[in-house]
Structures are given as structure tokens and as C-alpha cells.
Amino acid sequence: MKVLIAEDDIDFGNILSQYVSLSGFEVTLSRDGKEAWASFSNEKPDICVLDIMMPEMDGFSLAEKIRQNDPDMPFVFLTAKTLKEDIIKGLKLGADDYITKPFDPEVLILRLNNILRRVYSTINDEYTISSTTLKFNTLELQCKGKKEKLTLKEAQLLRYLMANKDNILRRDDILNEVWGEDDYFLGRSMDVFISRLRKYLAPDPGIELRTIRGTGFVLEEMREER
């Protein structure tokens, strides 16, 4: 999922961008409202995180333009203010959430996942292999009776693997399909996600997520010998 972050505080913006990226999102960081509007038009994000007090164009004005262009675009406001008037104004513009600084970046990740899960809940994919079921619309994995709540990126990766079970998938194909592009740093991130999925799938001996050296990965269903 693509996230547009509009934040004029350089240090805070960099920290936020890195944290969101490490959580599996593709991030575009803009330093003012005008730049953010151009990024929105070019990048077509899935969700926007907008600071209210920005040069060139404030977050409220930016949100209005975004709403005119895409009435269904979810967005979150960031602000150092706790004024009731600002909160009401933001909500009237259709904000999905409103976060007051300072805050723990993990709080933002949880709220982004909650919003995206609600907004895109029309996706009703469910995949089952052996004793493991992925319910994509709720980001829930059931493996041998054990339940795990996945992040959106974990669910997207596992869905792609399960939809192509028993087929060897090239690393670059996975990166392009799940992350939207193929580069070295995203490849390292994918390896971390693969390791997490292996832990989640470990209770089910009926499936194995194997690394194919020099090529990619394959999710195999282990069939019993007769």
C-alpha cells in the first residue's frame, strides 16, 4: 500500500517515513502542501497522512483538494494543536483519524492498518492450504488452530505465495507484485517478511516455505505418501 506523508518538520518527517517504510508501506514524503499535492497527483497513494500546519498549503486546504479529486481517499491529520475547532474542522472534511503530536509512530501504523482494513474490506479473499487459512479481509491467519493477526504487507505477501502455491516465484516478480518495484533495499525487507511468515506457518507440517537459491521462493503443500 502506498502512503503519502506531508510533514514540513524535516527530522520528524524522516523518522516517520522510515518507520512507516519498515512497517511494509511504500512511502512518499513531501515537505509542504504544494509538493504534497503534486505527489498525490503523480503517485496515486492508497492513504494520506497530512500535517495541518505546513507552508505553501495547509493540511486542511490540501485535504479539500484531495477530496475534490478523490472523494473516497482515506486520510489522517497530524497536528500539534488540541483545539476542539481544529478537530471538528478536520472531521468535517472527512478525516478518518486525527493524531496529536507528540505520538509513538507505532500508534500511526496501527491506525493506518485499521483504516485500510476498513476501507478495503470489500476484498474478500480467503485462501486455505493444508491446515492453514488466510482471511485477507481481516488480516487473520489461522494455522493449525493458532491465530495470528498479520500486518497488511505480511498478508499481501502470503496471499501471493498461497495463490501461487507449488510454483517457484522469482524474487523480482514477488517484489514487483507485492511492493510495486524491485530494488536491493526492498529485497532485504522482503527477506525479513519471509522469515516472519515461516514462523507463523511453522505449526503446520503440511506446508513449507522454501528458498530456492539464486531464484526465489516456493510455498509447497506437503502431500502425504500413500
C-alpha positions in Angstrom: 0.0 0.0 0.0 1.2 3.5 -0.9 1.2 6.2 1.9 1.7 9.9 1.2 3.1 11.7 4.2 3.0 15.5 4.2 5.2 16.8 7.0 7.3 20.0 7.0 9.4 19.1 10.1 12.5 17.6 8.4 13.7 15.4 11.3 10.2 14.2 12.3 9.2 13.6 8.7 12.3 11.5 8.1 11.8 9.4 11.2 8.1 8.9 10.4 8.9 8.0 6.8 11.5 5.4 7.8 9.3 3.8 10.4 6.3 3.5 8.0 8.6 2.1 5.3 10.0 -0.5 7.7 6.4 -1.5 8.5 5.9 -2.6 4.9 4.4 0.5 3.3 5.6 2.3 0.2 6.1 5.9 1.3 6.2 9.3 -0.5 7.4 12.1 1.8 6.5 15.7 0.9 7.8 18.8 2.8 4.9 21.3 2.1 1.3 21.3 1.0 2.1 22.2 -2.6 4.6 19.5 -3.0 2.2 17.0 -1.4 -0.5 17.9 -3.9 1.9 17.2 -6.8 2.9 13.9 -5.2 -0.7 12.9 -4.7 -1.5 13.6 -8.3 1.6 11.6 -9.6 1.8 8.8 -7.1 -1.9 7.9 -6.5 -1.5 6.8 -2.9 -3.8 4.5 -1.0 -3.9 6.7 2.1 -2.6 10.1 3.1 -1.1 11.4 6.4 -1.3 15.2 6.5 0.3 17.6 8.9 -2.0 20.6 9.4 0.5 23.4 9.8 2.5 23.4 6.6 3.9 26.2 4.3 2.6 26.8 0.7 -0.7 25.0 1.5 -2.0 23.9 5.0 -3.3 20.4 5.6 -6.9 21.4 5.6 -6.7 23.1 2.2 -4.8 20.1 0.9 -7.4 17.7 2.2 -10.1 19.7 0.4 -8.3 19.4 -2.9 -7.7 15.7 -2.4 -11.4 15.2 -1.5 -12.4 17.0 -4.7 -10.1 14.8 -6.8 -10.9 11.5 -5.0 -13.9 11.5 -2.6 -13.0 8.1 -1.2 -9.4 8.7 -0.4 -8.7 8.0 3.3 -6.5 10.4 5.2 -5.2 11.1 8.7 -4.4 14.6 10.2 -1.3 15.2 12.3 -1.2 18.3 14.5 0.4 19.8 17.5 -2.9 21.5 18.3 -5.6 20.1 20.5 -8.1 22.8 19.7 -11.7 21.5 19.5 -12.4 23.7 16.5 -9.5 22.1 14.5 -10.6 18.6 15.4 -14.2 19.4 14.3 -13.0 21.0 11.1 -10.8 18.0 10.3 -13.5 15.5 10.9 -16.0 17.6 8.8 -13.5 17.4 5.9 -13.9 13.6 6.2 -10.7 12.7 8.1 -10.5 9.0 9.1 -8.4 9.9 12.1 -6.8 12.8 14.0 -3.4 12.3 15.8 -2.0 14.9 18.2 1.8 15.3 18.4 3.9 14.0 20.0 2.9 10.4 19.4 4.5 7.0 19.1 5.0 6.1 15.4 3.6 2.6 16.2 0.3 4.2 17.0 0.2 5.7 13.5 0.9 2.2 12.0 -1.9 0.6 13.9 -4.3 3.3 12.9 -3.2 3.1 9.2 -3.8 -0.7 9.2 -7.2 -0.3 10.9 -8.3 2.3 8.3 -7.0 0.4 5.3 -8.6 -2.8 6.6 -12.0 -1.0 6.9 -11.7 0.9 3.6 -10.6 -2.0 1.6 -12.7 -4.6 3.4 -14.6 -5.3 0.1 -11.7 -7.6 -0.7 -13.0 -10.9 0.4 -10.1 -13.2 -0.4 -9.7 -16.4 1.6 -7.1 -19.0 0.9 -6.6 -22.4 2.5 -3.6 -24.8 2.2 -3.4 -27.9 4.4 -4.5 -26.7 7.9 -3.7 -23.0 7.3 -6.2 -20.4 6.2 -5.5 -16.7 5.4 -8.5 -14.4 5.7 -7.2 -11.4 3.8 -10.1 -9.0 4.5 -9.5 -9.3 8.3 -5.7 -9.9 8.0 -6.1 -13.0 10.1 -4.1 -16.2 9.7 -5.3 -19.5 11.2 -2.6 -22.1 11.3 -3.3 -25.5 13.0 -5.8 -23.8 15.3 -3.4 -20.9 16.2 -4.5 -17.4 15.2 -2.2 -14.6 14.2 -3.0 -11.0 13.3 -0.9 -10.0 10.2 0.2 -6.6 9.0 -1.2 -5.6 5.7 2.2 -6.3 3.9 2.5 -9.7 5.5 -1.0 -10.6 4.3 -0.3 -9.3 0.8 2.9 -11.4 0.6 1.3 -14.5 2.0 -1.7 -14.1 -0.3 0.6 -14.0 -3.3 2.5 -17.1 -2.2 -0.7 -19.0 -1.4 -2.3 -18.0 -4.7 0.8 -19.5 -6.5 1.4 -22.5 -4.3 3.8 -25.1 -5.6 5.2 -22.6 -8.1 8.7 -21.2 -7.8 8.3 -17.4 -7.7 11.3 -15.3 -8.7 12.4 -12.6 -6.2 11.9 -9.8 -8.7 8.4 -10.9 -9.5 7.4 -11.0 -5.9 8.9 -7.5 -5.3 7.1 -6.1 -8.3 3.8 -7.7 -7.4 3.7 -7.0 -3.6 6.0 -3.9 -3.2 5.4 -2.4 -6.6 9.1 -2.2 -7.6 12.3 -4.2 -7.4 15.4 -2.8 -5.6 18.1 -4.0 -3.2 16.7 -2.5 0.0 13.1 -3.8 -0.7 14.7 -7.2 -1.3 16.2 -7.1 2.2 12.9 -6.1 3.6 11.2 -9.0 1.8 13.6 -11.4 3.4 12.5 -10.2 6.8 8.9 -10.7 5.9 9.6 -14.2 4.6 11.3 -15.1 8.0 8.2 -13.9 9.8 5.9 -15.9 7.6 7.9 -19.0 8.2 7.4 -18.6 12.0 3.7 -18.1 11.5 3.4 -21.2 9.3 5.7 -23.4 11.4 2.9 -25.2 13.3 1.5 -26.7 10.1 3.7 -29.6 8.8 1.6 -29.7 5.7 3.2 -26.7 4.1 6.7 -25.5 3.7 8.0 -22.1 2.5 11.3 -22.9 0.8 14.1 -20.7 -0.5 15.3 -21.6 -4.0 18.9 -20.4 -4.0 19.5 -17.9 -6.7 15.9 -17.7 -7.8 13.3 -17.0 -5.2 10.7 -18.9 -3.1 8.1 -21.6 -3.3 5.2 -22.3 -0.9 4.7 -26.1 -1.1 1.8 -28.2 0.1 3.4 -31.4 1.6 1.2 -34.3 0.5 1.2 -37.5 2.5 2.8 -40.5 0.8 0.4 -43.4 0.2 
